[in-house]
Amino acid sequence: MSDVLNPSVPESISARVPLKPLGKVLAVTSGKGGVGKTFVSANLAAALAKRGQKVLVLDADLGLANLDVVLNLYPKITLHDVFTGKAKLEEAIVRAPGGFSVLLAGSGMVEYSRLTPNVREDFLRIMSGLLPHYDIVLLDTGAGISDVVLFAVSLASEVLVVATPEPTSLTDAYATIKVLVGEQKRRIIRMVINQTARMGDGRAITSQLQQVLDRFVVAKPGENVRLVHMGDIPADPSVRQAVMKRQLLVQSLPGCPAALAIGQLAAKLEETLIARP
């Protein structure tokens, strides 16, 4: 098992630019911090696991990792230990309360705040070891467009951008999408709008962003970028309750509006991404 989870990566792969996105990997990212990206990643993983999927969430926010806080976990071994050779990959994989697996990063990993050749190779080695064992791997990336974030996103076959209706969040989401199109030649970006006030707000926001992209961003000559609205997560006081208690919303309050919306998001992803050959 350790040989499978710790394969060597040929130099030709680690040096390739741009990287070919790996199999069923979904990068959950955002242009701005504080929009609920990690909350979405964790609860989406639990909702997918409940639907029978074998899911792993990798905390790819190496500098400001907080997935452990959201899940109320206290890992003895983290991604940092795997990167430095102090532990094997399978030793760092932890079972989360929602029935899925997690690979947690140590917070404040300054040495991984820049995309060095070693960081690239470590990421590739770990992803190559994980993919054969899960139906889907969710990458909970950092916010913004740093080289480490963009590299993590480049490993994914699909990207889910989390935004809120706030102007700053939407401005940063647009900037992120623009960079993903320009640098990674992404043609399809999935969107989920968190903390919406009314039903339909998220679809309207996605449509407005689409209009701006149609005017100013082109994937390649004659081809526009397509935003796919995956759903809204309504503003719900139950979310704060769950976060403060460090509980998964879909477990602690499964019938609340936000939890139901995440369940619908999981179903849509299962139909469009996981079930696809």
N, C-alpha and C positions, 0 to 999 in steps of 0.2 A: 504493500500500500504506500509506503513512504517513497518508493521509487516512482510511483504514479503521481504522487502529489508534489514531488520535488524533481521534475525533469530538468535536464540541462537545456538551455536555449541556444541554438546555433547562432554564431555571430552575425550571419546574414539576416536572421530574423530581428535581432535586437537593433541592428543598424538601419533597418528598412524605414524609409519615410516616403509618404505617410504610411502608417500601419494599416493593414487590412483588419477591419473590425472582426472581432471574434464572434462565435455563434450566438446563442440566445442570452445576450448580455444587454441589460437596460441601464443606461446611465441616468440617474436622477440628479438633475443639476438645477442651478438658478443663477440669474445674473446678480442678485442681491442676497445678502444674508438675512436671516430673520423672517423668511417667508414660509417656514414650516417644511423645508425640504427633508430633513431627517425624520420628522414626524410622519411625513407621507411615506418615506422609504420603509420605515419600520412597520407601520400599520398596513401598508400595501403588501409587504412580505407575509404578514400574518394572515391577511385575507386570501392571498394566493395559496398559502399552506393549507388553509381551511378548505380550499377547493381541491385539495389533493396533489398540489404541485410540490416538488422538492426544491426548496428555495434557499439560497444563501445571500446574505447582504454583506458586502465588503465595505468597510468604512474607509473610503478613499480620500477623506479630508485629513491628510497626514499632519497638518499643523494644528488644527483646532478640532480634533475628533471629539464628538459628544454622543455618538450612538450608544455607548455604554451607559451614559447618564439617562437617556430616554428609556432604555430597557432595564435600568436598575441592575446592571451587571458589574461585577468587580473582577475582571480577568487577571489571572496571574501571568498569562502569556499573551503577548500582543503581536501585531504585525511587525513591530520593530524588532522583536526577538527573532522572528523568522528571517527578516532582512539581514540581520547581523549574524545569522547562523547559530544563535543560542538555542533555538528550538526548531523542531520540524513543523511543517505546515499543518499537519493533522492535529498536532498538539495545541495549536492556537485557535482551532475552530470550536466555537461554543454553541450550545443549544440555547436558543432564546425562548422566552415564555410563550411566544405565539406559535411554536411548533416549527420554526425555521432555524437555520444555522446562521451564525455571524462570525465574521473575522474582523476583530476590533483593532484599531490603530491606537498607538500611544499618543496622548496629547502633547503638544509642544515639541514635535520632532523636527527641530530646526534643520538638521542635516538633510531632511527630505522636503524642504521648502523650495528647493531648486531642482530642475529636471536635469540631473547628471546622467551619464551613461549607466552608472550603477543602479540608479533609481529605475531607469527604463528597463534594464534587464531583470531587476527584482520583480517588478510589476508583471512583466511578460512571463517569467517563470511561474509565478504564483497563479496567474490566470490560466495558463496552460494546464496546471495541475488541477484546478478547480472545475473547469468546464465539463469534463466527462462525468462528473458525479452529481450534477444538479440539472433540473429542468430549466431553471433560469437563475442567473446571477444578477443581483441589483448592485450597482455601484453608487454608493451615497457619496457624491463628490463634494469638494469644497465649492463655495460660491465664487462667481467672477470668471475671469479669463486668464488666470495665471498659466504658465506653461505646464505645471503639474496637473492642474484641473483639466486643461485641454488634452493632455496626454491620456489621462484616465478616461475622458469621454471618447477619445479616439479608439479605445479598445471595445467600445460597445457597438452592437448592431443597430440599436435604437436609442434615441435620446428623449427623455421626458423632462421638459422645462417646467418648473414650478414657479408660479408668480402669484401675486395678489393684485387686487384692483388699484393699489396705490400707484400714483404716477412714477415715483422713483423705481418701484419694482418693475413696472412695464418698460420704462426707459432702459433699465439694465438688462431686462429680458431681451429686448430688441437688439441691444449691443452684443449680447452673447450669441444670439441666433445669427447675426451678421458675421461674426467671427467664425462660427461653426460652418457656415456656408462657404466663406472665403477660404478658410484653411483646410477644412476636412471635406469640402465638396458635398456637404449634406444637402439632400433635396427634400427630405421629409423630416419635420420636427414635430414631436407630439407635445401638447400643452395641457396642463391642468391648472385651473385657477382656484386658489385657496382663499378662504375667508370671504366668499361672496355674500352680498346682502340679500339678493333676490334671485330666484330661479331664472336662468337664462342670461344672467350677467356675464358669466364666463365665456359663453359662446359669442356674445356680442363683442367682448374684449378681444377674443381671438380673431374675430372677423376684422376688427379695426387694425390689429397688428398685421393681418394678412394684406390689407390694403396698402399699408406703409411698405411692407416688404415687396409687394408687386411693383411699387413705384421706384424703389431705391436699391433693391437687392436682387441679383440674378444669379442662379446656380451656375448656369453656363448659357452661352448665347441661345436665345429663343426658349429658355426653360426657367420658369419661376420656382421659387421655394414654396412648398406646400405645408401649411400648418394644419395639424390634425387635432381638433378639440376632443380630448379624452374625457372631460367632465369637469364639474364644479364641486368644490368641497365647501359647503355653506359655513358662514360664521356661526359657531356653536359654543355656548359656555361649557359644554361637556368636555371640549378639547382641553381647555385650561385645567379643569379638574383632573383629567387623566395625566396631563404633563406634570402637574405639581405632585401627583402621587407616584409618578414614574411608572405608570401603567400603560399598556396598549389600549387605545380607545376601543378598538374592535373586539377586545376581550372584556373590558370592564363595563362598557356601556354600548353593547352591540346594536341596540335599537335606536340610538340617537341619530339625528340627521347626518352628521359628519361621518359617522361609522358606516351608515348605509351608503353614502356617496362613495366611500373608499371601496366598499364591497362591489359597487357597480363599476368602479374603475378597474378592479381586479378582473372582473368578468370580461370587460372589454379588452384588456390586455391579453387575457387568456385566448380570446377568440382571434385577435389580430396578430399576436406575436408568438405566443408559446405553441399554439396549435398549428402554426404554419410550418410546412416541411422545411 
